[in-house]
Amino acid sequence: MFNKILIANRGEIACRVIKTAHRLGIKCVAVYSEADRNARHVAMADEAFLLGPAPSSESYLRADRIIEICKESGAQAVHPGYGFLSENTEFANACERNGIVFIGPPSSAIAAMGSKSAAKAIMETAGVPLVPGYHGDDQSPDTLKREAEKCGFPLLLKAVAGGGGKGMRVVESLKAFDEALTSACREAKNAFGNPNMLIEKYLTQPRHVEIQVFCDSQGNGVYLAERDCSIQRRHQKVIEEAPAPGLSDDTRRAMGEAAVRAAQAIDYVGAGTVEFLYDVDGSFYFMEMNTRLQVEHPVTEMITGLDLVEWQLRVADGEPLPLKQDEIKIRGHALEARIYAEDPDQDFLPATGTLRYLRTPDESAHVRVDTGVIEGDEVSVYYDPMIAKLIVWDDSREGAINRMVQALEQYRIGGLKTNTRFLHRLADATPFREVQLDTGFIERHRERLFAPGRLDLDRCLVSAAAWFLELARKGDRIRGDEHSPFSAQNGWRLNSEYARPLKLVVGDMTHELSVRELPGEYEITLSGASHRVNAQLEKDALQLVIDGHRLTLHGYQDGDNLTLFHEGDQFICRQHRDTFAETDQGAQGSLSAPMNGAVVAILVGKGQQVEAGQTLVIMEAMKMEHSIHAPHDGIVSDIFFTEGEQVKEGDALIALATDDEEAA
């Protein structure tokens, strides 16, 4: 077995690999960018080396520098994790040339599956079922459009070298094809250096079911059950589970055997995942093979009791597979939810900022948290916005879902927008519990999943007032206490009969409350109704009795802003200050950047007439493109940025005047 390995990655997967390696007595070398100097994976490793500046092209994608560090540190092998260089044939070859073991498949296998079109040809020969479509070498727009017409609509454009939803577009009609092709090609080229596309018939209600395969250098291959990854947004997985609910034993066996055939057709070695589309009629079709460990591998570990990273290390060291197919058993059910810094209410736009407040559920045999961050870390524009993976296990699917719902209620993050509230609603949704699964689940149940918060507004306002009262009573000043309403010089004191007014702002609405302290409790009046409140604040936990109803909330205060967490939902308010003045967020008619990122394309010119819904600007953040559309008909009166420039959330990109305004 190796005595020292280098992890050519960052974040939670680097921490995950280090954990297993240390358990096996293997020393670990970490690499990091300037943005990751204080990252968790750097602190966990035995030693760490600086790669370069924050952009991944200047740090984590520098294969030459990573090879140099291997030699300098004495690392015998490289674990690439996923993303970055994990499926890079040149890097795998470079490791081999320099006598460094690449903990992954041979470069020939990566190359075979790296092109989705070439992979489909190989799978066809291996007898693996394929989705109808086009995966030819002729990439001229005319040919692709002609093949699209043959395939029929809706169809899926996919980057041949792609993954993670990048370079992928659903095209509903021939009219929309040209713009979708241009956008998908540009995104694919930026993400993978290869703009080539393949076309697939878009199945309207498919499930995404994938098989975890493992092969060794002696020619043995096994499958370790399957995972259902149908719950997706923007073609990226949100919740994964294992085993896939509702699959018959015959289907599971047929799919598993097809996956092993696919792997052995390219002389595969190591961990891989063969992804299938599973249709409503029980048929399944090869989609792609990922020649690496998957983000969602923990759910397979939870139901098999195996450590897949340990298997990777042993197979890479030349050992045979630890188990044969008939020795692999599955037990219970597991779910994984991906905790992202993003705004589900704004089409899942990635968010950036500091994790100023971070509380996670306690880990146990039933709950696991894989993460690469700690409180105080920054989520930057340079890397994937995933904060953590929350994994749960129980004897049954119902039990696992209940544990996921409970764990998400205990996962509290403040300082930036996240998807935890959305995940809670999704996991607890009746259609999810009833296995109404397919890749269009989120869109089909949008009204349910994106409904307004379920918390009672008046109850939340009273709770927030109690938080501030307790804070003042204890004398514990959280940041920004000089602006506290309780520091006002108006003669009011606790233990007096004076009813102190208190204003709380929720969104753009200001709510007026009055507060009186009575022996052992508060009287808080709102909207003409008075509430008797007993409260006790200890750290971030607020114990409350409101009109005889006992409950516990948790909170995070940042200056004037307070976030309360309760039963998977959040309530955000702000203390009103008379000195506070709202600032103009941009000129009327301007279109603002929805997130930090770069302007990659400006599709209109100054003075141009545009129609409502027309794409005006394309931005890129975290390697994903986002289109900015015209909210109404009008004329472009100004353009404030050029292509390639970095912009911040809220920056005005374009000014759009109506015809009447232009005439005036």
ChimeraX attribute file (.defattr): number of C-alpha atoms within 10 A of each C-alpha:
attribute: neighborCount
match mode: 1-to-1
recipient: residues
	/A:1	14
	/A:2	17
	/A:3	15
	/A:4	20
	/A:5	27
	/A:6	29
	/A:7	26
	/A:8	27
	/A:9	26
	/A:10	26
	/A:11	23
	/A:12	22
	/A:13	24
	/A:14	27
	/A:15	24
	/A:16	17
	/A:17	23
	/A:18	26
	/A:19	17
	/A:20	16
	/A:21	20
	/A:22	16
	/A:23	10
	/A:24	14
	/A:25	12
	/A:26	17
	/A:27	18
	/A:28	26
	/A:29	25
	/A:30	25
	/A:31	26
	/A:32	25
	/A:33	20
	/A:34	14
	/A:35	16
	/A:36	19
	/A:37	16
	/A:38	14
	/A:39	19
	/A:40	19
	/A:41	30
	/A:42	24
	/A:43	13
	/A:44	18
	/A:45	20
	/A:46	15
	/A:47	14
	/A:48	20
	/A:49	18
	/A:50	18
	/A:51	21
	/A:52	18
	/A:53	15
	/A:54	19
	/A:55	15
	/A:56	16
	/A:57	12
	/A:58	13
	/A:59	22
	/A:60	24
	/A:61	20
	/A:62	17
	/A:63	21
	/A:64	11
	/A:65	17
	/A:66	23
	/A:67	20
	/A:68	12
	/A:69	20
	/A:70	23
	/A:71	13
	/A:72	10
	/A:73	17
	/A:74	15
	/A:75	21
	/A:76	18
	/A:77	23
	/A:78	26
	/A:79	25
	/A:80	26
	/A:81	26
	/A:82	19
	/A:83	21
	/A:84	19
	/A:85	19
	/A:86	25
	/A:87	24
	/A:88	18
	/A:89	19
	/A:90	14
	/A:91	21
	/A:92	25
	/A:93	17
	/A:94	17
	/A:95	22
	/A:96	15
	/A:97	10
	/A:98	12
	/A:99	12
	/A:100	20
	/A:101	21
	/A:102	25
	/A:103	27
	/A:104	27
	/A:105	27
	/A:106	20
	/A:107	21
	/A:108	15
	/A:109	21
	/A:110	23
	/A:111	19
	/A:112	20
	/A:113	23
	/A:114	23
	/A:115	21
	/A:116	24
	/A:117	23
	/A:118	17
	/A:119	23
	/A:120	24
	/A:121	15
	/A:122	17
	/A:123	23
	/A:124	14
	/A:125	12
	/A:126	16
	/A:127	11
	/A:128	19
	/A:129	17
	/A:130	18
	/A:131	17
	/A:132	12
	/A:133	19
	/A:134	21
	/A:135	23
	/A:136	17
	/A:137	11
	/A:138	12
	/A:139	14
	/A:140	11
	/A:141	13
	/A:142	11
	/A:143	13
	/A:144	22
	/A:145	17
	/A:146	12
	/A:147	18
	/A:148	25
	/A:149	14
	/A:150	12
	/A:151	18
	/A:152	16
	/A:153	18
	/A:154	16
	/A:155	23
	/A:156	22
	/A:157	26
	/A:158	27
	/A:159	28
	/A:160	25
	/A:161	24
	/A:162	24
	/A:163	20
	/A:164	12
	/A:165	17
	/A:166	24
	/A:167	32
	/A:168	26
	/A:169	21
	/A:170	20
	/A:171	21
	/A:172	15
	/A:173	13
	/A:174	15
	/A:175	9
	/A:176	11
	/A:177	21
	/A:178	15
	/A:179	12
	/A:180	19
	/A:181	23
	/A:182	14
	/A:183	20
	/A:184	24
	/A:185	24
	/A:186	19
	/A:187	24
	/A:188	27
	/A:189	18
	/A:190	18
	/A:191	19
	/A:192	17
	/A:193	13
	/A:194	18
	/A:195	23
	/A:196	27
	/A:197	29
	/A:198	23
	/A:199	25
	/A:200	23
	/A:201	19
	/A:202	20
	/A:203	17
	/A:204	13
	/A:205	16
	/A:206	21
	/A:207	24
	/A:208	25
	/A:209	29
	/A:210	28
	/A:211	27
	/A:212	24
	/A:213	26
	/A:214	25
	/A:215	25
	/A:216	25
	/A:217	19
	/A:218	12
	/A:219	12
	/A:220	17
	/A:221	25
	/A:222	22
	/A:223	24
	/A:224	22
	/A:225	22
	/A:226	26
	/A:227	25
	/A:228	25
	/A:229	24
	/A:230	28
	/A:231	22
	/A:232	19
	/A:233	18
	/A:234	16
	/A:235	17
	/A:236	15
	/A:237	21
	/A:238	22
	/A:239	23
	/A:240	26
	/A:241	30
	/A:242	30
	/A:243	26
	/A:244	24
	/A:245	15
	/A:246	9
	/A:247	15
	/A:248	11
	/A:249	9
	/A:250	9
	/A:251	15
	/A:252	18
	/A:253	15
	/A:254	12
	/A:255	27
	/A:256	22
	/A:257	18
	/A:258	21
	/A:259	29
	/A:260	23
	/A:261	18
	/A:262	24
	/A:263	28
	/A:264	18
	/A:265	15
	/A:266	20
	/A:267	17
	/A:268	27
	/A:269	27
	/A:270	27
	/A:271	27
	/A:272	24
	/A:273	25
	/A:274	24
	/A:275	24
	/A:276	25
	/A:277	24
	/A:278	25
	/A:279	17
	/A:280	13
	/A:281	7
	/A:282	11
	/A:283	13
	/A:284	23
	/A:285	18
	/A:286	24
	/A:287	21
	/A:288	24
	/A:289	24
	/A:290	19
	/A:291	29
	/A:292	22
	/A:293	23
	/A:294	16
	/A:295	17
	/A:296	22
	/A:297	20
	/A:298	27
	/A:299	24
	/A:300	25
	/A:301	17
	/A:302	25
	/A:303	23
	/A:304	19
	/A:305	14
	/A:306	16
	/A:307	14
	/A:308	22
	/A:309	23
	/A:310	16
	/A:311	21
	/A:312	24
	/A:313	25
	/A:314	19
	/A:315	25
	/A:316	24
	/A:317	17
	/A:318	13
	/A:319	15
	/A:320	18
	/A:321	21
	/A:322	13
	/A:323	12
	/A:324	12
	/A:325	12
	/A:326	7
	/A:327	8
	/A:328	15
	/A:329	12
	/A:330	16
	/A:331	15
	/A:332	16
	/A:333	25
	/A:334	31
	/A:335	29
	/A:336	28
	/A:337	24
	/A:338	21
	/A:339	21
	/A:340	23
	/A:341	26
	/A:342	22
	/A:343	18
	/A:344	20
	/A:345	12
	/A:346	9
	/A:347	11
	/A:348	15
	/A:349	18
	/A:350	26
	/A:351	22
	/A:352	21
	/A:353	16
	/A:354	14
	/A:355	20
	/A:356	17
	/A:357	19
	/A:358	16
	/A:359	13
	/A:360	16
	/A:361	16
	/A:362	12
	/A:363	13
	/A:364	10
	/A:365	9
	/A:366	17
	/A:367	21
	/A:368	20
	/A:369	19
	/A:370	17
	/A:371	20
	/A:372	22
	/A:373	21
	/A:374	15
	/A:375	14
	/A:376	13
	/A:377	18
	/A:378	19
	/A:379	22
	/A:380	19
	/A:381	21
	/A:382	15
	/A:383	15
	/A:384	17
	/A:385	19
	/A:386	19
	/A:387	21
	/A:388	20
	/A:389	22
	/A:390	25
	/A:391	27
	/A:392	29
	/A:393	28
	/A:394	22
	/A:395	13
	/A:396	13
	/A:397	21
	/A:398	13
	/A:399	15
	/A:400	23
	/A:401	23
	/A:402	17
	/A:403	21
	/A:404	27
	/A:405	19
	/A:406	16
	/A:407	23
	/A:408	24
	/A:409	21
	/A:410	19
	/A:411	19
	/A:412	25
	/A:413	22
	/A:414	22
	/A:415	19
	/A:416	17
	/A:417	18
	/A:418	24
	/A:419	19
	/A:420	26
	/A:421	21
	/A:422	19
	/A:423	24
	/A:424	22
	/A:425	19
	/A:426	24
	/A:427	21
	/A:428	17
	/A:429	14
	/A:430	12
	/A:431	13
	/A:432	17
	/A:433	15
	/A:434	10
	/A:435	12
	/A:436	10
	/A:437	20
	/A:438	24
	/A:439	23
	/A:440	18
	/A:441	19
	/A:442	19
	/A:443	12
	/A:444	11
	/A:445	14
	/A:446	12
	/A:447	10
	/A:448	14
	/A:449	21
	/A:450	15
	/A:451	11
	/A:452	8
	/A:453	11
	/A:454	11
	/A:455	14
	/A:456	9
	/A:457	12
	/A:458	13
	/A:459	13
	/A:460	18
	/A:461	23
	/A:462	22
	/A:463	23
	/A:464	24
	/A:465	22
	/A:466	26
	/A:467	26
	/A:468	20
	/A:469	21
	/A:470	19
	/A:471	20
	/A:472	18
	/A:473	14
	/A:474	12
	/A:475	9
	/A:476	11
	/A:477	13
	/A:478	15
	/A:479	13
	/A:480	12
	/A:481	16
	/A:482	13
	/A:483	17
	/A:484	19
	/A:485	20
	/A:486	19
	/A:487	13
	/A:488	10
	/A:489	8
	/A:490	8
	/A:491	9
	/A:492	14
	/A:493	16
	/A:494	17
	/A:495	12
	/A:496	12
	/A:497	12
	/A:498	14
	/A:499	17
	/A:500	19
	/A:501	13
	/A:502	20
	/A:503	18
	/A:504	23
	/A:505	17
	/A:506	17
	/A:507	9
	/A:508	6
	/A:509	9
	/A:510	14
	/A:511	15
	/A:512	15
	/A:513	21
	/A:514	18
	/A:515	23
	/A:516	19
	/A:517	20
	/A:518	15
	/A:519	6
	/A:520	9
	/A:521	15
	/A:522	23
	/A:523	20
	/A:524	25
	/A:525	19
	/A:526	18
	/A:527	10
	/A:528	7
	/A:529	9
	/A:530	16
	/A:531	17
	/A:532	17
	/A:533	23
	/A:534	20
	/A:535	20
	/A:536	18
	/A:537	21
	/A:538	11
	/A:539	11
	/A:540	15
	/A:541	16
	/A:542	21
	/A:543	19
	/A:544	20
	/A:545	18
	/A:546	21
	/A:547	12
	/A:548	11
	/A:549	9
	/A:550	12
	/A:551	12
	/A:552	16
	/A:553	19
	/A:554	20
	/A:555	23
	/A:556	22
	/A:557	22
	/A:558	16
	/A:559	16
	/A:560	19
	/A:561	17
	/A:562	20
	/A:563	19
	/A:564	23
	/A:565	24
	/A:566	17
	/A:567	17
	/A:568	20
	/A:569	18
	/A:570	20
	/A:571	19
	/A:572	19
	/A:573	20
	/A:574	19
	/A:575	22
	/A:576	20
	/A:577	15
	/A:578	9
	/A:579	7
	/A:580	9
	/A:581	7
	/A:582	6
	/A:583	6
	/A:584	7
	/A:585	11
	/A:586	14
	/A:587	12
	/A:588	11
	/A:589	17
	/A:590	22
	/A:591	22
	/A:592	19
	/A:593	21
	/A:594	20
	/A:595	22
	/A:596	22
	/A:597	24
	/A:598	23
	/A:599	22
	/A:600	21
	/A:601	17
	/A:602	19
	/A:603	11
	/A:604	17
	/A:605	15
	/A:606	13
	/A:607	15
	/A:608	12
	/A:609	16
	/A:610	21
	/A:611	14
	/A:612	11
	/A:613	12
	/A:614	16
	/A:615	17
	/A:616	20
	/A:617	21
	/A:618	18
	/A:619	25
	/A:620	21
	/A:621	22
	/A:622	17
	/A:623	20
	/A:624	20
	/A:625	21
	/A:626	20
	/A:627	15
	/A:628	20
	/A:629	16
	/A:630	21
	/A:631	16
	/A:632	15
	/A:633	16
	/A:634	22
	/A:635	23
	/A:636	23
	/A:637	19
	/A:638	17
	/A:639	18
	/A:640	10
	/A:641	16
	/A:642	13
	/A:643	14
	/A:644	14
	/A:645	11
	/A:646	15
	/A:647	19
	/A:648	13
	/A:649	13
	/A:650	14
	/A:651	18
	/A:652	22
	/A:653	22
	/A:654	26
	/A:655	20
	/A:656	28
	/A:657	21
	/A:658	17
	/A:659	12
	/A:660	9
	/A:661	11
	/A:662	13
	/A:663	7
	/A:664	6
